[in-house]
Amino acid sequence: MAFYVQKYGGTSVGSLERINAVANKVLNYKKSGHDLIVVVSAMSGETNRLIGLANGITPDPSERELDVLLSTGEQITIALLTMALQKLGAKARSYTGAQVHILTDAAHSKARILDIDGERAKRDLADGFIVVVAGFQGVDKLGNITTLGRGGSDTTAVALAAALKADECQIFTDVDGVYTTDPRVVSDARRLERITFEEMLEMASLGSKVLQIRAVEFAGKYNVPLRVVSSFEESEGTLITYEEDGMEQALISGIAFNRDEAKLTILGVPDQPGVAYRILGPIGEANIEVDMIIQNVGADATTDFTFTVHRNDYQKALSLLQSTAKELGAREILGDDKIVKVSIVGVGMRSHAGIASTMFKTLAGEGINIRMISTSEIKISVVVDEKYLELAVRALHTAFELEKSSENVEKTKH
Amino acid sequence: MAFYVQKYGGTSVGSLERINAVANKVLNYKKSGHDLIVVVSAMSGETNRLIGLANGITPDPSERELDVLLSTGEQITIALLTMALQKLGAKARSYTGAQVHILTDAAHSKARILDIDGERAKRDLADGFIVVVAGFQGVDKLGNITTLGRGGSDTTAVALAAALKADECQIFTDVDGVYTTDPRVVSDARRLERITFEEMLEMASLGSKVLQIRAVEFAGKYNVPLRVVSSFEESEGTLITYEEDGMEQALISGIAFNRDEAKLTILGVPDQPGVAYRILGPIGEANIEVDMIIQNVGADATTDFTFTVHRNDYQKALSLLQSTAKELGAREILGDDKIVKVSIVGVGMRSHAGIASTMFKTLAGEGINIRMISTSEIKISVVVDEKYLELAVRALHTAFELEKSSENVEKTKH
């Protein structure tokens, strides 16, 4: 008998049939004796319909009013899901973000949750109600409606779970969990039963678009166990949780990759303080996001500087860099927009040596040239030519035996 | 430089073009130096769309959740209208019923307004904002969303005007005012410049469906001058206000009629206490609304009892009455569902004799037999055969010279 906060996304509540299906699923949990808060998104398509209305009035609506408009999307879903639950005989009650006092800052369209007053929800749970809450929305201290930005319903669910000390926050979505890598690339990619918050953050930011990074950060910060599970299939999904002592830990949990990278290198710039800022300053001002940054030690008084950007920003970054190169008296600029990034992620890296060399040996064995290397505590990323993406991911997946469950891997390795 | 509360109904904001048109209209008032609160309904069709969604889940949704659902309709309009005003360079801000603290009782789907805390709206007005408020909705003391029932946006506007002491509450609609009678029946029916609250109540309840009765009652109770004016044409509309001493007053302001009446008579019932209740009790319990009730003094120890109902309820009322007749030992039951009610309405009646005889003489002159008569302080209603409706209304319109303005009438009569 546990207390779960469940979140159902836009696709899961995308039609009246699906809302009825969610109601059935929720009621089964309730009948098993669990307490439930259910967070829902707008029905898929509804948010775009509302944005279309706004754009029909003005291409540049004020963020305050856009939030007033968009927050109706989830309000419709909470009412419909609650009706569906009541039709099945359940006690249920809906709440908007304002009604359940999801207090946020005043940053319309990207507000951050500051506090939740869960008293009313707690009373309802004690009285046997299923509590249905609108995701994605809150209210600032002046009572203005705010939204958390797209995907913010995940954050709402995690915040409610943290505030009300739920046993687990369950994110129901159209995938059945987090995989060792993209199953479209590696056919025997395996669903992970468990992954740490840190690993999930590295996986998410590297392109495994399962959960909002903010929601994972939030869950990690408040130690809310987070489970990704399918709305449509029966499966345990993947539990994202903190690292436990004695927990059987795979060396590598997964392989992430990012197809849309481009790299730029400026050669022979003066090796002196402030150079990195002079190179990247104009890039940042142009709102271009920089991913990897590598500065090589130069042989003379100059150095070479390389960074990667999204492929869409490549031309813009290149022309900015050409001006900078002139100012700095750099020798040459090199660029390549046919590259990809492949990363292995795993907290096991911390306690096991030789992971990097296994990775490099594997890639070398397939004749794949590594263009850049970057490492963090639990991640090693390499940049390779675009054409090697699938080959690299498959080779690494096999080398680290990710198709086997972690217990088997442990047995094999030791 | 006045302070107006303006209300635009669903047709007036029925499309993005119309919302832009309303924004222009509102801005013109603002530019003339007026302070403005604008109350809006859901875009026409939206409420039905939402009800359709609810009915797709269950034919019998809970009223609490239906209110959560339906209140999104006006919330969408306030956001869009505010965006349209901002696009035109105006300072504007939207509020839901909850945000502007329209406190109601907890009677979902037909809540009554108890109180309004207008402080925030007042501050906004002082700061030069146009305040846009969602009609039709409020919040009970527990924070649950309530709705006032269909047409409740008129009531919202009047309540705001009363709470904030507006100079006038202006209801923009698809008619340009209140007419002496239905222009489809009498081609020279004339728009009234002014009418009293009492007259308007008698006109409205008798079938001139211009304004919600509740809104007129509310306006009368709090002495809020109420103006009905066209959203689409330039016109002064009709001002509904209290009766002023020395105000030039027409004898009769208008002629109302109701096509869908049916009458039932029970003859020879014992003339003793409790009979009316025994006759009408079962009718009321069957949710049949009774309009006129007439009891004639009988010659012996029995009496005759007649009442009218909506034509749709005629058969049901008749069969109920047959059981009652048996119990009471009544002599006979008569019924007629081919009748209509025609009423003349005017506060002038109070101070002028002979109005009734003019009415009866006029009808007699046309050979129209009067079946029933009922009178109030400012109204005389007669029931006549259905086929005489148009003839009766036209004859009375001419007899009371309603095609002329009130000043001319006064001159003619005295």
Interface residues (C-beta under 8 A of the other chain):
Chain A: L16 I19 N20 L50 L53 A54 G56 I57 T58 D60 P61 S62 R64 E65 L66 V68 L69 S71 T72 Q75 I76 I78 A79 L80 T82 M83 A84 Q86 K87 R93 S94 T96 A98 Q99 R120 G143 N144 I145
Chain B: L16 I19 N20 L50 L53 A54 G56 I57 T58 D60 P61 S62 R64 E65 L66 V68 L69 S71 T72 Q75 I76 I78 A79 L80 T82 M83 A84 Q86 K87 R93 S94 T96 A98 Q99 R120 G143 N144 I145
